[in-house]
Amino acid sequence: MNGAAKGAVIGGVFLALVGGAGYGVYTLVGDADGEGKGTDGETSVQAEKGSGPVSEKDAAKTAKAFLAAWAAGDERVAADLTNNAAAAQAAVGDFRTKSYVSKAVITPGTPNGTVVPFKVEAEITYEGTTKPLAYDSQLTVVRGLTSGKPLVDWQPSVIHPQLQKDEKLRAGAPANPPVKAVDRNGEELTAEKYPSLRQVLDELRQSYGSKAGGKAGAELWIEPAAKDAPKRTLLTLVEGEPSTLKTYLDAKVQAAAEQAVAKFPEASLVAVQPSNGHILAVANNRKDGFNAAMRGNRAPGSTMKIVTAAMLLDRGLVSADKPAPCEKTVTWGREFHNLDHFDLPPGTNFATSFARSCNTAFIKQIKPVDDDSALPNEATEVFGIGLDWKTGILSTDGKVPPATGAAAAAEYIGQGQITMNPLNVASITATARTGVFRQPVLVSPELDGRKLATAERRMKSSVQQQLVGMMKLTATSGTAQKAMASVRGSDKGAKTGSAEVGGAGESPDSWFTGFSGDVAAAAMVEGGGHGGEAAGPIVAQVLNAG
């Protein structure tokens, strides 16, 4: 062994330190300066009590001893060098015994203050198969609150950067065999080709892997904290025999959705087929990896006016071609106004107020409605909102609770206590398009015998015709005109929305929903601004692909 790196195998685990990394060259068998080994042969560090910020030297010294103990498989010594000994001892022990790490080369990097980066080059061995696993991580050294000693600030991400709170690293034969998910035309859907489908595909495997047949192989995965959350595969040790699982997704539409959401951070989209409720695409571009497209719960802004308009038309309080005053402000519990305090000329009809997204025209109707449950009932009875949808994977139902006063006024325009996600809003548009609620589905209910939700009543024909007409007007001469101009054909409609969440007046959530032919889609961009600015182009690109 040359002078650039020294190392030795201890209990099947290996630690190496490359010279010049800032710590000096050492091995577990005989540390160059003798500081890293106790009299009993265990790795230790003579941490001194102190106060104030931890120095870079102390951070380096503590990190060196912790990584050495970890690499040696000495979970007790490693744990005592952290500020959460119980959690650290379990994780370091599990790294060898439950993640089946047969070898690990841990190389510390140059510290940056109290943050010490390091590289792990490991080998996972399970039932005679060995595969390499390499990754970078880092740790932070802090001063112990009671001991005053420099200690590793314990986080699960020290063991692996993708580990979050209460998650664990595990290897072995997974409970669910792999599945080969294909789209409606038989084209394979992979996370490599469609990155934002990764969580969806993991959930499909968890739900249907054992039902669809196939044979489990061997893997290294992240065990989630929540029981209903899918496992996240990090490394395949032995390929299983996947079964084929047919979905209703459309690879062409999914590809367009992936490209569209990639242009805006924190963007999510769902596309559905109004004639049957089949989900054609699910896409997310989020730092946290959350499937906000199907599981989000944010105020939908003025896209909710589709439901409010249907309720008002249903009760005969408005008609598309009859006047609906659009004034600058209206008071109902508090003062509400339109964007930039605009108003429309006297005699403006309801269709134009809808197309221009006039808040006051809608809120002025609360008194004539005189029913706190009118909007929630319309949402549930006609649009199927809140009926416990069973799409095939985890999804969150929309919520439209009864409200009074200013809260009711806010709900009429998609604010207040209303929460939706792109799946819910795309379904609302699909229902408006056909007049019939068809619960969105990702895979056939025949796979598991699940019962789909059905709405209590279909939309009146006159209401549906007026609603579609108003959405078409919005797409051609209203707030959605710019975004929808690129959508081919004339059979198209839309509705914009912006929602101020948490007082974010300058950066509201951007919402947009629209239809073209037999495709309906909805998108949300958190903090994206007004509806047509960010979410609009996303929906338009997907509608063209459909």
VENKAUR-V828270 format. One record per backbone hydrogen bond with DSSP energy under -1.0 kcal/mol. NH is the residue of the N-H (numbers start at 0). CO is the residue of the C=O. E is the energy in kcal/mol with one decimal. If there is no record, write none. Layout:
nh->NH co->CO e->E
nh->NH co->CO e->E
This chain:
nh->9 co->12 e->-3.2
nh->12 co->9 e->-1.9
nh->16 co->5 e->-1.0
nh->18 co->3 e->-3.5
nh->20 co->17 e->-1.3
nh->37 co->41 e->-3.5
nh->40 co->37 e->-1.7
nh->46 co->44 e->-1.6
nh->58 co->54 e->-2.3
nh->59 co->55 e->-2.4
nh->60 co->56 e->-2.3
nh->61 co->57 e->-2.6
nh->62 co->58 e->-2.5
nh->63 co->59 e->-2.4
nh->64 co->60 e->-1.9
nh->65 co->61 e->-2.5
nh->66 co->62 e->-2.8
nh->67 co->63 e->-1.9
nh->68 co->64 e->-2.2
nh->69 co->65 e->-2.7
nh->70 co->66 e->-2.7
nh->71 co->67 e->-1.9
nh->72 co->69 e->-1.5
nh->73 co->68 e->-2.6
nh->74 co->72 e->-1.3
nh->77 co->73 e->-2.3
nh->78 co->74 e->-2.5
nh->79 co->75 e->-1.9
nh->80 co->77 e->-1.2
nh->81 co->78 e->-1.9
nh->82 co->151 e->-1.9
nh->87 co->83 e->-2.5
nh->88 co->84 e->-2.7
nh->89 co->85 e->-1.8
nh->90 co->86 e->-2.2
nh->91 co->87 e->-2.8
nh->92 co->88 e->-2.0
nh->93 co->89 e->-2.6
nh->94 co->90 e->-1.6
nh->96 co->92 e->-2.2
nh->97 co->93 e->-2.1
nh->98 co->93 e->-1.8
nh->100 co->94 e->-1.1
nh->101 co->122 e->-2.5
nh->102 co->122 e->-1.1
nh->104 co->120 e->-2.7
nh->106 co->118 e->-2.8
nh->108 co->116 e->-3.2
nh->111 co->114 e->-3.2
nh->114 co->111 e->-1.6
nh->115 co->138 e->-3.0
nh->117 co->136 e->-2.4
nh->118 co->106 e->-2.2
nh->119 co->134 e->-3.0
nh->120 co->104 e->-2.6
nh->121 co->132 e->-3.5
nh->122 co->102 e->-2.4
nh->123 co->130 e->-3.0
nh->124 co->99 e->-2.6
nh->125 co->128 e->-2.7
nh->128 co->125 e->-1.7
nh->130 co->123 e->-2.2
nh->132 co->121 e->-2.7
nh->134 co->119 e->-2.3
nh->136 co->117 e->-2.5
nh->138 co->115 e->-2.0
nh->140 co->113 e->-2.4
nh->141 co->150 e->-3.1
nh->143 co->148 e->-3.4
nh->147 co->143 e->-1.3
nh->150 co->141 e->-3.6
nh->151 co->80 e->-3.2
nh->152 co->139 e->-3.6
nh->153 co->151 e->-1.0
nh->157 co->154 e->-2.0
nh->158 co->155 e->-1.2
nh->159 co->155 e->-1.3
nh->162 co->159 e->-2.0
nh->166 co->163 e->-2.3
nh->167 co->222 e->-1.9
nh->169 co->220 e->-2.7
nh->170 co->97 e->-2.1
nh->171 co->218 e->-2.2
nh->179 co->242 e->-4.0
nh->181 co->244 e->-2.5
nh->182 co->186 e->-2.7
nh->183 co->248 e->-2.9
nh->185 co->182 e->-2.2
nh->188 co->180 e->-3.2
nh->193 co->189 e->-2.7
nh->196 co->193 e->-2.2
nh->197 co->194 e->-1.7
nh->200 co->196 e->-3.3
nh->201 co->197 e->-2.2
nh->202 co->198 e->-2.3
nh->203 co->199 e->-2.3
nh->204 co->200 e->-2.1
nh->205 co->201 e->-2.2
nh->206 co->202 e->-2.5
nh->207 co->203 e->-2.8
nh->208 co->204 e->-2.5
nh->211 co->207 e->-2.7
nh->214 co->240 e->-2.4
nh->217 co->237 e->-2.0
nh->218 co->171 e->-2.8
nh->219 co->234 e->-2.8
nh->220 co->169 e->-3.5
nh->221 co->231 e->-2.4
nh->222 co->167 e->-3.4
nh->228 co->225 e->-1.1
nh->231 co->221 e->-1.7
nh->233 co->219 e->-3.0
nh->234 co->219 e->-1.9
nh->236 co->217 e->-2.3
nh->237 co->217 e->-2.0
nh->240 co->214 e->-2.4
nh->242 co->177 e->-1.5
nh->244 co->179 e->-2.4
nh->246 co->181 e->-2.5
nh->247 co->441 e->-2.7
nh->249 co->279 e->-2.7
nh->253 co->249 e->-3.2
nh->254 co->250 e->-2.4
nh->255 co->251 e->-1.7
nh->256 co->252 e->-2.3
nh->257 co->253 e->-2.6
nh->258 co->254 e->-2.1
nh->259 co->255 e->-2.2
nh->260 co->256 e->-2.6
nh->261 co->257 e->-1.4
nh->262 co->259 e->-1.2
nh->263 co->260 e->-1.6
nh->265 co->284 e->-1.4
nh->266 co->284 e->-1.3
nh->267 co->523 e->-2.3
nh->268 co->282 e->-2.6
nh->269 co->521 e->-2.0
nh->270 co->280 e->-2.1
nh->271 co->519 e->-3.1
nh->272 co->277 e->-2.2
nh->275 co->272 e->-1.6
nh->276 co->272 e->-3.1
nh->278 co->440 e->-2.8
nh->279 co->270 e->-2.6
nh->280 co->270 e->-1.5
nh->282 co->268 e->-2.5
nh->284 co->266 e->-3.0
nh->291 co->289 e->-2.1
nh->293 co->290 e->-1.1
nh->294 co->290 e->-2.4
nh->295 co->291 e->-1.5
nh->297 co->419 e->-2.7
nh->300 co->413 e->-2.2
nh->302 co->299 e->-1.3
nh->303 co->300 e->-2.1
nh->304 co->301 e->-1.5
nh->305 co->302 e->-1.4
nh->307 co->303 e->-2.1
nh->308 co->304 e->-2.8
nh->309 co->305 e->-1.8
nh->310 co->306 e->-2.3
nh->311 co->307 e->-2.4
nh->312 co->308 e->-2.8
nh->313 co->309 e->-2.6
nh->314 co->310 e->-1.7
nh->315 co->312 e->-1.2
nh->316 co->311 e->-2.1
nh->321 co->318 e->-1.7
nh->323 co->347 e->-3.1
nh->329 co->335 e->-2.2
nh->331 co->333 e->-2.5
nh->335 co->329 e->-3.2
nh->337 co->327 e->-1.3
nh->340 co->337 e->-2.6
nh->341 co->338 e->-1.5
nh->343 co->325 e->-2.5
nh->347 co->344 e->-1.6
nh->349 co->321 e->-2.2
nh->350 co->319 e->-2.3
nh->352 co->348 e->-1.9
nh->353 co->349 e->-2.4
nh->354 co->350 e->-2.5
nh->355 co->351 e->-2.4
nh->356 co->353 e->-1.2
nh->357 co->352 e->-2.9
nh->362 co->358 e->-2.3
nh->363 co->359 e->-2.1
nh->364 co->361 e->-1.6
nh->365 co->362 e->-1.8
nh->368 co->364 e->-2.1
nh->369 co->365 e->-2.4
nh->373 co->370 e->-1.4
nh->376 co->372 e->-2.5
nh->377 co->373 e->-2.2
nh->378 co->374 e->-2.4
nh->379 co->375 e->-2.1
nh->380 co->376 e->-3.3
nh->381 co->377 e->-1.8
nh->382 co->377 e->-1.3
nh->384 co->378 e->-2.6
nh->386 co->383 e->-1.2
nh->395 co->293 e->-2.8
nh->398 co->418 e->-2.6
nh->406 co->403 e->-1.1
nh->408 co->404 e->-1.8
nh->409 co->405 e->-2.3
nh->410 co->406 e->-1.8
nh->411 co->407 e->-1.8
nh->413 co->410 e->-1.9
nh->414 co->409 e->-3.1
nh->417 co->414 e->-1.5
nh->418 co->398 e->-1.7
nh->419 co->297 e->-2.8
nh->422 co->292 e->-2.1
nh->424 co->420 e->-2.2
nh->425 co->421 e->-2.6
nh->426 co->422 e->-1.9
nh->427 co->423 e->-2.0
nh->428 co->424 e->-2.2
nh->429 co->425 e->-2.2
nh->430 co->426 e->-2.7
nh->431 co->427 e->-2.3
nh->432 co->428 e->-2.2
nh->433 co->429 e->-1.6
nh->434 co->430 e->-3.2
nh->440 co->276 e->-2.0
nh->441 co->390 e->-3.1
nh->442 co->390 e->-1.2
nh->446 co->443 e->-1.4
nh->448 co->444 e->-1.9
nh->456 co->380 e->-2.4
nh->458 co->434 e->-2.7
nh->463 co->459 e->-2.7
nh->464 co->460 e->-2.4
nh->465 co->461 e->-1.9
nh->466 co->462 e->-2.6
nh->467 co->463 e->-2.5
nh->468 co->464 e->-2.0
nh->469 co->465 e->-2.3
nh->470 co->466 e->-2.1
nh->471 co->467 e->-2.2
nh->472 co->468 e->-2.1
nh->473 co->469 e->-2.0
nh->474 co->470 e->-1.6
nh->475 co->471 e->-1.5
nh->476 co->472 e->-2.9
nh->478 co->354 e->-2.5
nh->479 co->473 e->-1.3
nh->480 co->477 e->-1.6
nh->483 co->479 e->-2.6
nh->484 co->480 e->-1.1
nh->486 co->483 e->-1.4
nh->491 co->489 e->-1.9
nh->492 co->514 e->-1.8
nh->493 co->470 e->-2.0
nh->494 co->512 e->-2.5
nh->496 co->510 e->-1.9
nh->498 co->508 e->-1.9
nh->504 co->502 e->-2.2
nh->508 co->498 e->-2.9
nh->509 co->524 e->-2.6
nh->510 co->496 e->-3.0
nh->511 co->522 e->-1.8
nh->512 co->494 e->-2.2
nh->513 co->520 e->-2.4
nh->514 co->492 e->-2.6
nh->515 co->518 e->-2.3
nh->516 co->490 e->-1.8
nh->519 co->271 e->-2.8
nh->520 co->513 e->-2.7
nh->521 co->269 e->-2.2
nh->522 co->511 e->-2.6
nh->523 co->267 e->-2.2
nh->524 co->509 e->-2.5
nh->525 co->265 e->-2.1
nh->527 co->524 e->-2.3
nh->528 co->507 e->-3.0
nh->532 co->529 e->-1.9
nh->535 co->530 e->-1.5
nh->537 co->533 e->-1.1
nh->538 co->534 e->-2.2
nh->539 co->535 e->-2.5
nh->540 co->536 e->-2.0
nh->541 co->537 e->-1.6
nh->542 co->538 e->-2.7
nh->543 co->539 e->-1.9
nh->544 co->540 e->-1.1
nh->545 co->541 e->-1.3
